[in-house]
């Protein structure tokens, strides 16, 4: 049973995908620290604002997500999760496909709220 902060962080993982699918960059942005950086599996790195622009304009288009696993580790004000999901997407103009996407995400607790600071995407 996942409880407390780990449960909140797990819910953030699902909220992230829900907001990306809906292209709700306002609410997605509220999950991300201003220092947020996403490292794509290609090695490309995007800061928060560039990532949000790409979600909003469909450069990074997401359609569905089904979680396979998402262990969360909390250590005080810092946490990590490794989310593995089947993600239907068409990133950077690629054809729409289902990806076995792993996101290793670092989080920090600021003013009582968990925020994502870093994500590294890869295939599994």
N, C-alpha and C positions, 0 to 999 in steps of 0.2 A: 504494500500500500504506500503510495506516494503522499506525503503530507507537507504542510507548511510551505516554506519558500520553494522547495522542489516542485510542489504541486502548482504554485503560481508560475514558476518558470516554464514548466511543461505546458501550461495553458498559453503562455506567451508564444511558444513555438507554433502552436496551432493558430493563434491570432495573426502571427506574421504571415502565414500562408493565406489565411482568409482575406487579409487586407491586400496582399499581392494579387490574388485572384480577382478581387473587386476593384483593383487599381485605386484603392483608398489610401493615397499617399499621406494624407493628413494623419490618419490613425496609425499607419505604418510608421511614419516619422516619429510618433510619440513613443514607440518601442525602442528607438535607436538613440544612443548617446550621440552627441555632436561629433565625437571622435570616431564614430563607427567607420569601419573599413571592411568591405567584402572582397575576398580573394576568390575569383572564379577558378574553375578547374583548368582554364587556359593559362592561368597565371596573371591575367588582367586584374588590376585592383581598382575598386571604386570607393570613393568616399560617400558619405551619407547623401549629400545633395545630388550627386551624379546618379547614384543608385535609384533614388526616388524619381528623378526625371525619366530614367529608362523604364521604370515600372509604369509611370503615368503615361508615357507616350507609346507604350507597347513594344519598345525595343526588347524588353524582358517581359514576355507575355506568359502568364500562368493561368491554367484552366482548372486544375484539380490536384489534390494531394491526399494520399493515403499513407498514414504513418505505419511503419513496420517496427520501429523501436526508437526510444528517446530517453536513454539514461541521463539523469541529471546529478551533478555533484556540486554541493554547496559547501564553501569554506568561508565562513564569516560573511564579509561583504562582497565576496567574489564567487562566481559560479561558472560552470561549464556544462554544456550539454552536447551530445552527439546524436543528432536527429537523422534517422534514416527513413526516407519516404519515397514512395512511387509518386513522381511529380510529372503531371502532364503540362508541357510547356513548349514554347518556341522561342528560345533565347537568341538574340542577335541575328534574326532572320532565318534561323534553322527551321526546318519543317516541324510541324507540331508532332510531338512524340512523347512517349512516357520514359522518363529518366529515373534510374535508381540513384537518387541524389542523397548524398550524405552532407550534412552541414555541421561542422564543429563550431559552436558558438560560445564566445566568452561574454559574460555579463558582469555588471557591477551594480551594487545597490547604492543609489543616490537619493537622499531625502526620502527614504522609505520605499522607493520604487526601483524595480529591477529594470535595467536598460542594457541592450545589446551593444557591445563595444567592438566586436570583431566576429567575422564569420569566414570560414574557409570551406568552400564547396568542392566536393569530389564525387566520383562515382564509387559505388560499392558492388 
